[in-house]
Amino acid sequence: MNPFWLAWSFLTVLPAPHQKVATAEEFVRSRIWYPAIGLIIGGVWVGSAYFLRHFHCPSGIQGVVLLAVPLVVTGLLHFDGLLDSADALLAPCTPERRLEILKDVSVGSFAMGVGGLWLLLTSQILSLNPSCWFLLGLPVVSRGTLLVSIYLFPYARQVDSSSLSHTTNSFSWRWIVPVLSVIPVFWFFPMESIAVLGIQLGVATWAAKRLDGGITGDVYGALLCLSETAALALHVLRS
């Protein structure tokens, strides 16, 4: 399966050609295209923001709609990871029990609290008219820097052949794709980009300690949600 379209179909609900069951190796190779898919998501985000501002939509409604757009485009993938991570990582229990909670589809009190606060905070920040250029670049840099955490931290479960961590993978020329994708965003929005990377590494380090040394796909989603909101807050404050 084409790595680009595999990344497209995994990270978004947008139609993708050549759908088939992917191997673990194909899934690993597709991750270099995550920043490119972020550019697509950012493009939809910018188009929505331009439409709302062109018709002078009230700021409150604008914030809610701009919050909903990436949630819909990604099929709530990352938000689901935030909720599952909240329930598991904040629970006063053993790492083994936390891994079990991450598999549970039910939503607990920690998820409701963290998820509700994240939705309120992010919608309020988006109502403050962040730059369209930043909305375009944020999904690119967040998915590009996410590969750093995926590479540095092993997968928490014993069996996961799709992990991109350094224990099973090495750098290759293909890494030039995500590197070149994030460089322009770092150039134009250096403080926000550094904040994204810092939040992701900090939360990943804390999560790894709670999960006995590794992180999971749900944690990846939490890293994206938390780092993007933090970068948005920094951006509107600096503006």
PyMOL commands that set and color helices and strands:
alter all, ss='L'
color gray80, all
select helices_A, chain A and resi 3-11+24-54+59-73+77-89+95-103+109-126+132-152+173-188+190-210+217-238
alter helices_A, ss='H'
color red, helices_A
deselect
rebuild
show_as cartoon
